[in-house]
Amino acid sequence: EMFEDLLSVYDKLEKELTARAVVLSGEGGNFSSGLDLSMFQAMQAVAASESCEGRTREGLGKIISVMQNTCSASAKCHAPVIAAVNGVCFGAGIDLITACDLVITAADSRFCVKEVDLAIVADLGTLQRLPKLVNHQVARELAYTGRVFSGREAKEIGLALEVQESNDEVVERALSLAKTIASKSPLTVRGIKRTMAADLETGVQESLDYVKLLNSAQLYSSDLQECMKSLAKKKNPKFSKY
């Protein structure tokens, strides 16, 4: 539902073309805790209801496409998008902020490329955009290990522009930046964003299409099932196969 709601907001922004800057923030004390595990259960239920494996894979690809389009909406938005990150920013949260133009975070915010802990190849934009924002080896280490890191480290590695001490200051700073950007020539700002995106977004869609096909084929693995069971039992997963 979150993906559909967010995509609907961006669709409205593109139809009206009146926004000059956008601030994206989370509610309830966190930016994003990642994908809801119940969504995977629902996807598995859909797979179980379809006897044709080819149609199951096709259906999964369509679901991934919707989520990819949502996470890429910030990059495609005509106006600059500023992510105001507080609390937890895991999994899909990283997909969302790497597509934003600017990221402001609280010092005690926590970030994680969480998908590896769920036996999933991140497929919504992190593996495509994170290496363009931080050192390639840093991006690989974060993706391979699922290590949690702080808002201060996010600033140090280049994922975030600025660090603020409190959540209120994060939003205030993001709104201040948005107001400054909105005071500039909207035609020029749009041109700047398109020009920079021509470099930063080069190859992103091709890689997203690749990982969509990859996960359509291998997402429903025994490793994924082992991770889901282990999470439910609060135990470490054990992978017996190559």
Backbone as numpy.savetxt, mean C-alpha at the origin, in Angstrom:
# Nx Ny Nz CAx CAy CAz Cx Cy Cz
-14.15 -3.69 1.55 -14.98 -2.49 1.55 -14.12 -1.23 1.55
-13.02 -1.24 2.33 -12.14 -0.09 2.39 -11.59 0.24 1.02
-11.21 -0.80 0.26 -10.65 -0.59 -1.07 -11.69 0.05 -1.98
-12.91 -0.44 -1.93 -13.97 0.11 -2.78 -14.30 1.54 -2.40
-14.36 1.83 -1.10 -14.67 3.19 -0.64 -13.58 4.18 -1.05
-12.33 3.78 -0.87 -11.22 4.67 -1.20 -11.16 4.92 -2.70
-11.36 3.88 -3.49 -11.36 4.04 -4.94 -12.49 4.94 -5.39
-13.64 4.86 -4.72 -14.78 5.71 -5.04 -14.45 7.18 -4.78
-13.73 7.45 -3.68 -13.33 8.83 -3.37 -12.40 9.37 -4.45
-11.44 8.57 -4.88 -10.50 9.02 -5.91 -11.21 9.21 -7.25
-12.17 8.34 -7.54 -12.94 8.51 -8.78 -13.69 9.84 -8.77
-14.24 10.18 -7.61 -14.97 11.45 -7.47 -14.02 12.63 -7.64
-12.82 12.53 -7.07 -11.83 13.60 -7.20 -11.46 13.83 -8.67
-11.33 12.74 -9.42 -10.94 12.87 -10.82 -12.07 13.41 -11.68
-13.30 13.16 -11.30 -14.45 13.67 -12.05 -14.65 15.16 -11.81
-14.44 15.58 -10.56 -14.68 16.98 -10.21 -13.48 17.87 -10.54
-12.26 17.32 -10.38 -11.02 18.05 -10.69 -10.91 19.39 -9.97
-11.47 19.48 -8.76 -11.39 20.72 -7.99 -10.34 20.67 -6.89
-9.96 19.48 -6.47 -8.97 19.35 -5.39 -7.59 19.76 -5.89
-6.89 20.54 -5.09 -5.54 20.96 -5.44 -4.48 20.20 -4.66
-4.88 19.61 -3.55 -3.99 18.76 -2.75 -4.87 17.87 -1.88
-4.37 16.67 -1.55 -5.15 15.69 -0.81 -4.32 15.20 0.37
-4.96 15.05 1.54 -4.32 14.46 2.71 -5.01 13.13 3.00
-4.21 12.08 3.06 -4.72 10.73 3.32 -4.27 10.30 4.71
-5.23 10.02 5.59 -4.90 9.63 6.96 -5.79 8.48 7.39
-5.47 7.89 8.55 -6.25 6.77 9.07 -7.07 7.18 10.27
-8.06 6.36 10.61 -8.89 6.60 11.78 -8.62 5.54 12.85
-8.98 5.87 14.07 -8.86 4.89 15.15 -7.46 4.71 15.68
-6.58 5.68 15.41 -5.23 5.61 15.97 -4.20 4.93 15.10
-4.63 4.33 13.98 -3.70 3.67 13.07 -3.94 4.11 11.63
-2.87 4.14 10.85 -3.03 4.44 9.43 -3.63 3.24 8.71
-3.02 2.07 8.89 -3.55 0.84 8.30 -2.86 -0.35 8.96
-3.65 -1.29 9.43 -3.08 -2.49 10.05 -2.86 -3.59 9.03
-3.06 -3.26 7.74 -2.84 -4.24 6.68 -4.15 -4.84 6.21
-4.07 -5.92 5.45 -5.26 -6.57 4.92 -5.99 -7.35 6.01
-7.30 -7.27 6.00 -8.13 -8.01 6.93 -8.05 -9.50 6.58
-7.64 -10.31 7.56 -7.50 -11.74 7.30 -8.82 -12.40 6.91
-9.93 -11.78 7.32 -11.22 -12.33 6.93 -11.42 -12.25 5.42
-10.73 -11.30 4.80 -10.84 -11.18 3.35 -10.26 -12.42 2.67
-9.17 -12.96 3.22 -8.59 -14.18 2.66 -9.53 -15.36 2.82
-10.21 -15.39 3.94 -11.18 -16.46 4.17 -12.32 -16.37 3.15
-12.74 -15.14 2.86 -13.80 -14.94 1.87 -13.32 -15.34 0.48
-12.07 -15.03 0.17 -11.51 -15.40 -1.12 -11.41 -16.91 -1.26
-11.05 -17.57 -0.18 -10.97 -19.02 -0.20 -12.36 -19.64 -0.37
-13.37 -18.99 0.21 -14.74 -19.49 0.07 -15.19 -19.38 -1.39
-14.81 -18.28 -2.03 -15.15 -18.09 -3.45 -14.47 -19.17 -4.28
-13.19 -19.43 -3.96 -12.44 -20.45 -4.70 -13.07 -21.82 -4.53
-13.54 -22.10 -3.31 -14.13 -23.40 -3.04 -15.46 -23.59 -3.77
-16.13 -22.47 -4.07 -17.44 -22.55 -4.72 -17.32 -22.72 -6.23
-16.12 -22.55 -6.78 -15.90 -22.65 -8.23 -15.13 -23.93 -8.53
-15.71 -24.81 -9.31 -15.07 -26.09 -9.62 -13.99 -25.97 -10.68
-14.06 -24.93 -11.49 -13.07 -24.74 -12.56 -11.89 -23.95 -12.04
-10.72 -24.55 -12.00 -9.54 -23.89 -11.47 -9.16 -22.66 -12.29
-9.34 -22.75 -13.60 -9.03 -21.60 -14.46 -9.87 -20.39 -14.11
-11.17 -20.61 -13.87 -12.05 -19.50 -13.50 -11.74 -18.98 -12.10
-11.30 -19.88 -11.23 -10.89 -19.46 -9.89 -9.71 -18.50 -9.98
-8.72 -18.86 -10.80 -7.54 -18.00 -10.96 -7.91 -16.67 -11.61
-8.81 -16.74 -12.57 -9.25 -15.51 -13.24 -9.96 -14.59 -12.25
-10.82 -15.18 -11.41 -11.53 -14.39 -10.42 -10.60 -13.76 -9.41
-9.58 -14.51 -9.00 -8.59 -13.98 -8.07 -7.84 -12.81 -8.71
-7.51 -12.95 -9.99 -6.82 -11.87 -10.69 -7.65 -10.59 -10.72
-8.96 -10.73 -10.86 -9.84 -9.55 -10.87 -9.85 -8.86 -9.51
-9.86 -9.68 -8.44 -9.83 -9.10 -7.09 -8.52 -8.36 -6.86
-7.41 -8.96 -7.29 -6.11 -8.30 -7.13 -6.07 -6.99 -7.92
-6.67 -6.98 -9.11 -6.69 -5.78 -9.94 -7.39 -4.62 -9.23
-8.52 -4.93 -8.59 -9.26 -3.89 -7.88 -8.40 -3.30 -6.76
-7.74 -4.16 -6.00 -6.90 -3.69 -4.90 -5.69 -2.93 -5.42
-5.11 -3.39 -6.52 -3.98 -2.67 -7.12 -4.40 -1.27 -7.57
-5.55 -1.19 -8.22 -6.04 0.11 -8.70 -6.27 1.08 -7.56
-6.77 0.55 -6.43 -6.99 1.40 -5.27 -5.68 1.93 -4.71
-4.70 1.05 -4.55 -3.41 1.47 -3.99 -2.63 2.38 -4.94
-2.91 2.29 -6.24 -2.23 3.14 -7.22 -2.97 4.46 -7.46
-4.15 4.60 -6.87 -4.97 5.79 -7.13 -4.29 7.08 -6.72
-3.51 7.04 -5.64 -2.81 8.25 -5.19 -1.79 8.70 -6.23
-1.09 7.74 -6.83 -0.09 8.06 -7.84 -0.74 8.62 -9.10
-1.94 8.15 -9.41 -2.64 8.58 -10.62 -3.50 9.82 -10.41
-3.74 10.19 -9.15 -4.56 11.36 -8.85 -3.92 12.62 -9.44
-4.75 13.51 -9.97 -4.22 14.73 -10.59 -3.54 15.66 -9.57
-3.98 15.57 -8.31 -3.43 16.43 -7.26 -2.42 15.69 -6.41
-1.43 16.38 -5.87 -0.49 15.73 -4.95 -1.21 15.16 -3.74
-0.80 13.97 -3.31 -1.42 13.30 -2.17 -0.38 13.17 -1.06
-0.74 13.65 0.13 0.15 13.61 1.29 -0.38 12.58 2.28
0.42 11.59 2.61 0.02 10.59 3.60 0.42 11.07 4.99
-0.55 11.11 5.89 -0.32 11.47 7.29 -0.39 10.18 8.10
0.77 9.65 8.47 0.83 8.31 9.07 0.96 8.38 10.59
0.04 7.71 11.26 0.13 7.57 12.71 -0.11 6.11 13.06
0.39 5.69 14.21 0.17 4.32 14.66 0.80 3.30 13.73
0.04 2.27 13.41 0.53 1.15 12.60 0.31 1.41 11.11
1.32 1.08 10.33 1.23 1.15 8.87 1.85 -0.14 8.33
1.04 -1.18 8.27 1.51 -2.51 7.86 0.92 -2.92 6.51
1.60 -3.81 5.83 1.05 -4.44 4.63 0.54 -3.47 3.60
-0.78 -3.48 3.39 -1.38 -2.62 2.39 -1.16 -1.15 2.69
-0.90 -0.82 3.96 -0.58 0.56 4.30 0.67 1.04 3.59
1.68 0.16 3.49 2.90 0.50 2.76 2.60 0.65 1.28
1.73 -0.21 0.74 1.32 -0.08 -0.66 0.71 1.29 -0.91
-0.11 1.75 0.03 -0.79 3.03 -0.13 0.18 4.21 -0.06
1.07 4.22 0.93 1.91 5.41 1.11 3.02 5.51 0.07
3.46 4.37 -0.47 4.51 4.45 -1.49 3.97 5.04 -2.79
2.65 5.07 -2.94 2.04 5.69 -4.12 1.74 7.16 -3.90
1.92 7.64 -2.66 1.66 9.04 -2.35 2.85 9.92 -2.74
2.59 11.22 -2.84 3.65 12.16 -3.22 4.56 12.48 -2.04
3.97 12.62 -0.85 4.72 12.97 0.34 4.20 12.15 1.51
5.08 11.85 2.47 4.69 11.09 3.66 5.18 11.82 4.90
4.26 12.14 5.80 4.59 12.71 7.10 4.21 11.66 8.14
5.10 11.38 9.07 4.83 10.31 10.03 5.12 10.75 11.46
4.47 10.08 12.40 4.79 10.27 13.81 6.05 9.47 14.13
6.82 9.94 15.09 8.07 9.28 15.44 7.86 7.85 15.91
6.75 7.62 16.62 6.50 6.28 17.17 5.61 5.42 16.27
5.35 5.86 15.06 4.60 5.02 14.12 5.42 3.77 13.81
4.72 2.70 13.45 5.40 1.45 13.12 5.04 1.02 11.71
6.06 0.63 10.96 5.89 0.25 9.56 6.34 -1.20 9.38
5.72 -1.89 8.41 6.13 -3.27 8.14 5.62 -3.72 6.78
6.51 -4.30 5.98 6.11 -4.97 4.74 5.72 -6.38 5.19
4.48 -6.54 5.58 4.02 -7.69 6.35 3.75 -8.94 5.52
3.58 -8.79 4.21 3.08 -9.90 3.40 3.89 -11.18 3.51
5.22 -11.07 3.66 6.05 -12.27 3.73 5.66 -13.16 4.91
5.15 -12.56 5.99 4.73 -13.34 7.16 3.41 -14.06 6.93
2.76 -13.73 5.81 1.50 -14.39 5.45 1.69 -15.32 4.26
2.95 -15.53 3.88 3.27 -16.36 2.71 2.66 -15.79 1.43
2.73 -14.45 1.31 2.19 -13.76 0.14 3.28 -12.89 -0.47
3.40 -12.92 -1.79 4.24 -11.96 -2.49 3.46 -10.65 -2.55
3.97 -9.60 -1.93 3.27 -8.31 -1.94 2.93 -7.93 -3.37
1.63 -7.68 -3.63 1.21 -7.51 -5.03 0.45 -6.22 -5.30
0.50 -5.25 -4.38 -0.30 -4.04 -4.56 0.53 -2.77 -4.78
1.85 -2.91 -4.90 2.66 -1.73 -5.24 3.93 -1.54 -4.44
4.04 -2.17 -3.28 5.24 -1.98 -2.44 6.51 -2.43 -3.15
6.49 -3.62 -3.74 7.70 -4.14 -4.38 8.07 -3.35 -5.63
7.11 -2.63 -6.18 7.36 -1.82 -7.36 7.88 -0.42 -7.00
7.31 0.18 -5.94 7.62 1.58 -5.65 8.64 1.78 -4.53
8.67 0.89 -3.54 9.59 1.08 -2.42 11.05 1.16 -2.88
11.51 0.31 -3.82 12.91 0.41 -4.26 13.25 1.71 -4.97
12.22 2.47 -5.38 12.46 3.77 -6.01 12.53 4.89 -4.98
12.15 4.57 -3.74 12.16 5.57 -2.67 13.32 5.38 -1.71
13.72 4.13 -1.51 14.80 3.82 -0.57 15.87 3.03 -1.30
16.98 2.79 -0.63 18.05 1.97 -1.18 17.50 0.59 -1.54
17.91 0.06 -2.70 17.41 -1.23 -3.18 17.60 -2.34 -2.15
18.77 -2.37 -1.50 19.02 -3.43 -0.54 18.16 -3.27 0.71
17.89 -2.02 1.09 16.99 -1.78 2.22 15.59 -2.29 1.88
15.13 -2.01 0.67 13.81 -2.48 0.23 13.74 -4.00 0.25
14.79 -4.65 -0.22 14.82 -6.11 -0.22 14.80 -6.67 1.20
15.62 -6.08 2.08 15.68 -6.56 3.47 14.31 -6.44 4.15
13.63 -5.33 3.94 12.32 -5.13 4.56 11.29 -6.11 3.99
11.37 -6.37 2.68 10.42 -7.29 2.05 10.69 -8.74 2.42
11.98 -9.11 2.52 12.34 -10.49 2.84 12.07 -10.86 4.30
12.24 -9.89 5.21 12.19 -10.20 6.64 10.88 -9.83 7.32
10.14 -8.87 6.77 8.93 -8.41 7.45 9.26 -7.69 8.75
10.43 -7.09 8.81 10.87 -6.41 10.05 10.05 -5.14 10.28
9.68 -4.93 11.54 8.96 -3.71 11.93 9.98 -2.59 12.15
9.69 -1.41 11.60 10.59 -0.28 11.81 9.80 0.98 12.16
10.48 1.93 12.76 9.81 3.11 13.34 9.65 4.24 12.34
8.89 5.25 12.76 8.73 6.44 11.94 10.06 7.15 11.73
10.90 7.14 12.76 12.21 7.79 12.61 13.05 7.07 11.55
13.01 5.74 11.56 13.77 5.01 10.54 13.17 5.23 9.16
11.86 5.36 9.09 11.21 5.63 7.80 11.75 6.91 7.19
11.98 7.91 8.05 12.56 9.18 7.59 14.01 8.96 7.17
14.77 8.21 7.95 16.19 7.99 7.67 16.42 7.28 6.34
15.55 6.32 6.00 15.77 5.55 4.76 15.13 6.20 3.54
14.34 7.25 3.76 13.75 7.96 2.62 12.31 7.63 2.32
11.68 6.82 3.17 10.27 6.50 2.95 9.37 7.66 3.37
9.78 8.39 4.39 9.01 9.53 4.88 9.79 10.82 4.69
9.06 11.91 4.47 9.68 13.22 4.30 10.05 13.83 5.65
9.11 13.76 6.59 9.31 14.38 7.89 8.76 13.52 9.01
9.30 13.75 10.21 8.83 13.07 11.42 8.31 14.12 12.39
7.13 13.87 12.95 6.56 14.74 13.97 6.43 13.95 15.27
6.38 14.65 16.38 6.38 13.97 17.67 5.01 13.42 18.07
3.94 14.03 17.59 2.61 13.57 17.98 1.74 13.37 16.75
0.66 12.62 16.93 -0.27 12.38 15.84 -0.94 13.66 15.37
-1.28 14.53 16.32 -1.90 15.81 15.95 -0.96 16.65 15.10
0.32 16.62 15.45 1.30 17.39 14.68 1.47 16.82 13.27
1.32 15.51 13.14 1.41 14.88 11.82 0.33 15.43 10.90
-0.90 15.43 11.38 -2.02 15.92 10.57 -1.89 17.41 10.30
-1.50 18.16 11.33 -1.34 19.61 11.16 -0.29 19.93 10.10
0.82 19.22 10.13 1.89 19.45 9.15 1.43 19.05 7.75
0.73 17.94 7.64 0.23 17.50 6.35 -0.75 18.51 5.77
-1.64 19.03 6.60 -2.60 20.04 6.15 -1.90 21.34 5.76
-0.86 21.69 6.52 -0.10 22.90 6.20 0.58 22.78 4.84
1.19 21.61 4.58 1.81 21.38 3.28 0.77 21.42 2.17
-0.39 20.81 2.43 -1.45 20.79 1.43 -1.92 22.21 1.10
-2.04 23.05 2.12 -2.46 24.43 1.89 -1.43 25.20 1.07
-0.16 24.95 1.35 0.90 25.62 0.59 0.85 25.20 -0.88
0.73 23.90 -1.11 0.65 23.39 -2.48 -0.59 23.92 -3.19
-1.71 23.98 -2.46 -2.96 24.45 -3.05 -2.92 25.92 -3.44
-1.99 26.66 -2.85 -1.88 28.09 -3.17 -1.11 28.34 -4.47
-0.48 27.31 -5.01 0.30 27.44 -6.24 -0.59 27.23 -7.46
-0.05 27.54 -8.61 -0.79 27.33 -9.86 -1.18 25.87 -10.00
-2.48 25.55 -10.02 -2.89 24.14 -10.12 -2.45 23.50 -11.43
-2.43 24.26 -12.50 -1.98 23.73 -13.78 -0.51 23.32 -13.70
0.29 24.18 -13.06 1.72 23.90 -12.93 1.98 22.72 -12.01
1.25 22.67 -10.89 1.43 21.56 -9.95 1.08 20.24 -10.62
-0.01 20.23 -11.38 -0.38 19.01 -12.10 0.71 18.61 -13.09
1.28 19.60 -13.74 2.36 19.32 -14.69 3.59 18.75 -14.01
3.92 19.29 -12.83 5.06 18.77 -12.06 4.82 17.31 -11.69
3.62 17.03 -11.21 3.32 15.65 -10.80 3.39 14.70 -11.98
2.82 15.08 -13.12 2.85 14.21 -14.29 4.27 13.98 -14.77
5.09 15.04 -14.74 6.46 14.93 -15.22 7.29 14.00 -14.32
7.15 14.17 -13.01 7.90 13.31 -12.09 7.39 11.88 -12.12
6.09 11.71 -12.34 5.51 10.37 -12.41 5.99 9.64 -13.66
6.31 10.39 -14.71 6.79 9.76 -15.93 8.06 8.96 -15.67
8.83 9.39 -14.66 10.04 8.65 -14.27 9.71 7.62 -13.19
9.07 8.07 -12.10 8.85 7.21 -10.95 7.91 6.04 -11.24
6.94 6.24 -12.12 5.96 5.20 -12.40 6.33 4.32 -13.60
7.47 4.63 -14.24 7.90 3.81 -15.38 8.15 2.37 -14.93
7.50 1.42 -15.59 7.68 0.01 -15.28 6.82 -0.51 -14.15
6.14 0.39 -13.42 5.34 -0.04 -12.26 4.17 -0.92 -12.71
3.41 -0.46 -13.72 2.24 -1.22 -14.14 2.62 -2.59 -14.70
3.71 -2.64 -15.43 4.16 -3.92 -15.98 4.49 -4.91 -14.86
5.14 -4.41 -13.80 5.49 -5.27 -12.68 4.25 -5.67 -11.88
3.28 -4.76 -11.77 2.03 -5.09 -11.09 1.28 -6.18 -11.86
1.28 -6.08 -13.17 0.63 -7.11 -13.99 1.31 -8.46 -13.80
2.64 -8.42 -13.70 3.39 -9.67 -13.51 3.04 -10.34 -12.19
3.06 -9.55 -11.10 2.80 -10.15 -9.79 1.34 -10.56 -9.65
0.45 -9.89 -10.38 -0.95 -10.31 -10.38 -1.08 -11.72 -10.97
-0.39 -11.95 -12.07 -0.41 -13.29 -12.68 0.26 -14.32 -11.76
1.36 -13.90 -11.12 2.08 -14.79 -10.20 1.18 -15.23 -9.05
0.54 -14.25 -8.40 -0.30 -14.59 -7.25 -1.60 -15.26 -7.65
-2.09 -14.97 -8.84 -3.28 -15.68 -9.32 -2.99 -17.18 -9.42
-1.72 -17.49 -9.72 -1.32 -18.89 -9.88 -0.93 -19.56 -8.56
-0.25 -18.83 -7.65 0.33 -19.51 -6.48 -0.15 -19.02 -5.12
-1.07 -18.06 -5.07 -1.48 -17.52 -3.78 -2.09 -18.59 -2.87
-2.96 -19.44 -3.42 -3.60 -20.48 -2.60 -2.65 -21.64 -2.40
-1.63 -21.43 -1.60 -0.60 -22.45 -1.39 -0.74 -23.08 -0.02
-0.05 -24.20 0.18 -0.03 -24.84 1.50 0.69 -23.93 2.51
1.62 -23.13 2.02 2.32 -22.19 2.90 1.35 -21.14 3.45
0.46 -20.62 2.58 -0.54 -19.66 3.02 -1.45 -20.28 4.06
-1.89 -21.50 3.82 -2.76 -22.18 4.77 -2.07 -22.39 6.10
-0.78 -22.73 6.05 0.00 -22.91 7.27 0.09 -21.60 8.05
0.29 -20.49 7.35 0.37 -19.19 8.01 -0.96 -18.82 8.66
-2.06 -19.06 7.96 -3.38 -18.73 8.51 -3.66 -19.55 9.77
-3.34 -20.84 9.74 -3.54 -21.70 10.90 -2.66 -21.27 12.07
-1.42 -20.91 11.75 -0.48 -20.52 12.81 -0.90 -19.21 13.46
-1.40 -18.29 12.66 -1.87 -17.02 13.21 -3.05 -17.24 14.14
-3.96 -18.11 13.72 -5.13 -18.40 14.54 -4.74 -19.03 15.87
-3.69 -19.86 15.85 -3.23 -20.55 17.05 -2.12 -19.78 17.78
-1.71 -18.65 17.19 -0.64 -17.83 17.74 0.65 -18.62 17.90
0.98 -19.38 16.86 2.21 -20.15 16.83 3.03 -19.78 15.59
4.30 -20.12 15.60 5.14 -19.88 14.44 4.86 -20.93 13.37
4.72 -20.52 12.11 4.46 -21.49 11.05 5.69 -22.35 10.76
5.44 -23.57 10.27 6.50 -24.46 9.87 6.29 -24.88 8.42
7.29 -24.65 7.58 7.16 -24.95 6.16 8.00 -26.18 5.85
7.33 -27.25 5.46 8.03 -28.52 5.23 8.43 -28.74 3.78
7.80 -28.02 2.86 8.08 -28.22 1.44 9.08 -27.20 0.92
9.71 -27.54 -0.21 10.66 -26.64 -0.86 9.95 -25.39 -1.35
